[in-house]
Amino acid sequence: MLVSEMNRKECEELLARQSLGRLACAHENQPYIVPIYFASEPGRLYGFSTMGQKIDWIRRNPLVCIEVDEIIGATEWASVVVQGRYEEFPDTSEYAEPRRKAQAQLEKATSLWWQTAIAVTQTRKRVDRDMTVFFCIHIEEISGRHGWPDPAEHR
């Protein structure tokens, strides 16, 4: 297998093709990682969640990381890591437009954009629409690698 670095354009193209990733955050030196659906545009990712540990921790430490994969097979894959800063869009008139844009971007990215957040509240036996949170991650750094089969290995 051959592996090489991806440039920023390649990383952004992968983010545009994918809508499921893993969001990592940390609080008091303890890491936490969860799957999230997201939508991308240059410089930011949009997300949706319900209140819980993830939002509590991110509010305390807005520096987050998102990892996204595109796996075709064991020797053909790509992986992008985004380092960024969380910004929440509260349900207020001041944030009505960013919330609307986040929801529109998420709806374009995947019909499942709301599913991981609502599924968690259902397992907790409490679905409360007032607990929903729209947010964005401002991309501060982005990097990626991709692998592909080495023709020499198949001879």
N, C-alpha and C positions, 0 to 999 in steps of 0.2 A: 504494500500500500504506500502511496505517496501522500504527503501532507504538506500544505503550504498556508501561509497567512492570507487572509482576505483583505482587500482594501475597503475603505469606508463605503464606497458605492455598492460593492458586493454585499456588505453587511446590511445596508439599508434595503437592498433588494430582497434579501432573505426575510427581514422583518416584515416587509410588505406582503410576502407570500404566506407567511405563517400568522397564526392568531392565538396559539397556545404556547405558553412559556412557563418558567418558574421564577417567582419573585423571591429574592432573599433579602432579609433585613436582620438587624441585630439590636439587642438591648442588654446592657450590662455584660458584655462579652459572650452572650449566648446567641448563636445564629438560629435562624428560623427560615424555612423555605416552603413555599406553597405554589400549587399550580394556579395560573390565572389566564383568562382570555384577555387579549389586548388588541388595540388597533394602532397602527403607526402612521406617522407623517414625519417628514424631515425634522429632526431635532427633538422629537417627543413621542411618547407612547401614551395612549389613553387606557384607562382601566375602570372597573366597576367592582365594588365589594359591598359586603355588609359589615357592621361593626363586629369586632372580635380582636383576637390577639394581634393579628397582622396590622390592623389599623392603629391599635393602641401603641404598638411598638414603633411604627413608622412616624406617628405623630411626635414621639419622643426623640427619634433619630431619623430624619428625613433622607439620609443617604441610603440608597438601595441598589440592588443589582438584579438584573433580569437576564436569564439564560434561555436561549431559544435554539432548538435543534431542527434539522431537516435530515432525516435518516432514510436513505434508500436501501442500504444494506451495510454489512459489517465493514466493508472497505469503500463505501461511497456515502459520504455524509458531509454535513456542514454544521458548525456550531458558532453562535454569536453571543457575546457577553456585553451587556450594556451596564455601565456605571452611571447612576443618575441621582437626581434630587426629586423627591416627592412633593407635589403640590395638590392639595385637596380643593375641590370645588363645592363649598357648602351650598345647601338648598336655600339661597337668599337671592334677592333681586340682583344684587351686585354680580353674582356668579351665574345668572340664568343663561347667558350666552355661552360661556365655557362648558356648562353642563349639557346644553343642547348639542353643542359641537361634539363633545365627548360621546354622547349617546349616538349621534348620527354616524360618527366614525366607527364606533363599535358595531353598530347594526350593519354597516357595509362590510366589515371584516369577517363577521361570522354571525349566524343566527343563534349561536349558543352563548353569546357574550355575557349574558346574565346568569348562566347556569351554575357555575361553581359557587358563586356567592349565595344564591337562593338555596342551593342544595345543602350548604352548610347550615343555614338557619333552620331548614326542615329537619335535619338530624338533631338539632338542638331543641326541636319542638316549639320554635317560636319564629314565625314569619311576621316581620314588622317592617313595612315599607319605609317607615321613618328611620330605619337603621341603614338605609342604603347610602353609599358613598361613591361619587364619581371623582376621578383624580387623573392627573397626568404625571409622567416621569419625564423630567427634562434631561435629555441625554447629554452627559458631560464627557464621557469616553465610550468608545465602541471598538470592539475588536472581534476577530473571528478567524477560524481555521476551517479548511475543508480537506477532506481526504478522498482519494479515488484509487481505483485498482492500478497497480504497477504492471504494465504489460510484460515486463521481464519475469515476473513471478508466475505468469501463466504459460511460460514456454516449457 
